[in-house]
Amino acid sequence: MSVVRENDATALKKMVIRTIAFLKLSQILMDTEWIYGTFHLNYFI
């Protein structure tokens, strides 16, 4: 019983870590896109 719970907890932790990592990566990409977008706007103006 405890072994199954341990595996469930480990799987849950991995899922949470992956979700957080994905969200952070998305945020970095959005920030980078915004910075490049602003740079291009300033460059053309």
Wavefront OBJ file of the C-alpha trace (Angstrom):
o trace
v 0.000 0.000 0.000
v 2.733 2.468 0.983
v 4.738 1.573 -2.128
v 1.788 2.449 -4.370
v 1.299 5.765 -2.554
v 5.002 6.529 -2.943
v 4.818 5.900 -6.683
v 1.696 8.055 -6.957
v 3.414 10.861 -5.048
v 6.493 10.598 -7.273
v 4.365 10.645 -10.417
v 2.451 13.650 -9.089
v 5.687 15.489 -8.269
v 7.044 14.812 -11.763
v 3.796 16.049 -13.309
v 3.879 19.244 -11.226
v 7.552 19.852 -12.068
v 6.850 19.358 -15.779
v 3.868 21.710 -15.623
v 5.901 24.406 -13.828
v 8.793 23.973 -16.257
v 6.397 24.264 -19.219
v 4.804 27.417 -17.792
v 8.220 28.982 -17.127
v 9.370 28.133 -20.653
v 6.184 29.654 -22.093
v 6.729 32.808 -20.020
v 10.344 33.091 -21.219
v 9.254 32.686 -24.852
v 6.503 35.294 -24.423
v 8.922 37.745 -22.772
v 11.502 37.166 -25.509
v 8.865 37.670 -28.219
v 7.725 40.900 -26.532
v 11.311 42.191 -26.284
v 12.015 41.371 -29.944
v 8.654 42.867 -30.984
v 9.467 46.104 -29.158
v 12.975 46.131 -30.632
v 11.652 45.713 -34.185
v 9.023 48.440 -33.666
v 11.668 50.879 -32.402
v 14.008 49.868 -35.221
v 11.443 50.556 -37.953
v 10.247 53.806 -36.351
l 1 2 3 4 5 6 7 8 9 10 11 12 13 14 15 16 17 18 19 20 21 22 23 24 25 26 27 28 29 30 31 32 33 34 35 36 37 38 39 40 41 42 43 44 45
